[in-house]
Amino acid sequence: MAWLFLLVAGLCEIAWAIGLKYTEGFSRLLPVIGTVAAMVASIGFLGVALKSLPVGTAYAVWTGIGTIGTTMLGIYLFNEPATLLRLACIGLILSGIIGLKITA
């Protein structure tokens, strides 16, 4: 169950990172509210996951999910570059997450 909480925390991490872009420097109220709610939820779910997962593993997986998801959505939503090197680096992060899950 802890891994499910960690996954949800990572998805909330993606939501707040993307949400920051839509706040336009915290000048738009609704995106700010959504972003702050996603931040609180992300930390909350991470905290619950940490009850039974090692902190180093959980933190690395949490930030990895956030990094991969935010990068992929940045490519999709904001036309950020999707170069081969960039995608290969995302693959390395993903392999690290999988490795941490396997060894936990």
N, C-alpha and C positions, 0 to 999 in steps of 0.2 A: 504494500500500500504506500510505503514511503516513496517508492520510485514514481508512482502515479502523482503524488503530491509534488514531487520534484519536476515532473513533466509539466504540470499545470503552472508551477512557478516559472518555469522557462518560457511557457507560452505567454504568461503575463509580462515577462521581461521583454519579449518581442513587442507586445502591445504598447508598453510605455515608451520603448525606444522609438517606434514608429510614430506614436502619438506626439512625441516631442516635436517632430517635424511639422505636424499640423497645428501646433499651438502658436506658431509664428512668433517665437520669442515670448511665450506666455501672454500674448495679447488677445487670444480668442478663448472666451470663458468655457464653452462646452468641451473643446479638446483638452483644456487644462484640467477640468474636472475628471474626464475620462483617463487622462494620463496619470494623474495623482492616484486615482482609484486603482489603476493597474499596478502602479508602484507599490502601494500598500498590499495589494493582493499577492504580488510577486514575493515580497519579503515575508508575508504571513505564511504562504505555502512553503517557502524555503525553510522557515523556522520549524514548521510541523515535520517536514522531511528530515530535518537534522536531529530529531528525537532518536532516530534509529540508523541514520547513515553517517559515515565518517565525514567530518566537515570539509576536508580537502577534496574528497571525491564529489560530494554534493555541490560544493561551490564551483568546481571545474565543470561539472556537467551543466549546472544552471547557467553559467556564463557562456558555455559552448552552445547550448540550445539558443540562447539569446543572440549570440553572434551569428550563428548560421541562419536563423530565421530572419533576423534584421537585415543581414546582407542580401539574402534571397528576395525579401520583399522590397528592399531598396532597388534591386535590379528590376523587379517587376513593376513597382509603383512609380519609381522616380527615374527610370531609364539610366541607372548607374551602370558603369561598364561591367560586362560579363566576360572578361578575358579568360583565356585558358589558365593562366597562372593564378588568377583570383579564384577560379573554380577549383583548381587543384589544392589551393590552401584551405578552402572550405572542406574539401575531402579529407585533408589531414586532421582538421579539427574534429570532423565526424568520426574518423577512425580513433582518435584519442578518447572521445566520449564512449564509443563502443568498448574500447579497451578498459576504461575505468569501470564500466558496468560489469564486464566479464570478471574482472579481478576483485570487485567489491564483495 
